[in-house]
Amino acid sequence: YNTLGLVFYRQGDYNNARINFEKAVALKKLALGKICNESFATAHFNLALTLDELGDPKAAKEYEIAERMYRELNLIDDAETAKEYRHNMLNP
């Protein structure tokens, strides 16, 4: 679902992208439980980008989740990117 979400996102079809990213997050959560991996963090980040494009304030929470997960994985550059996007969303 994450890959399909990216296809829709790149086409500007944010509603279908959101649906697929939400499915990706839900399935990864179901499969992984509390385990954090890069694919799970990226699904949250992609969902955040899409929600942000749709003007949904829930994007801030998804950016925060992605940032936390990236930090847990020691992916500092990705964490900083998520933090920056969240900051820009909250402080236009």
Summary of the structure (lengths in Angstrom):
residues: 92
radius of gyration: 12.2
end to end distance: 30.1
largest distance: 36.1
contacts: 284
relative contact order: 0.14
helix: 79%
strand: 0%
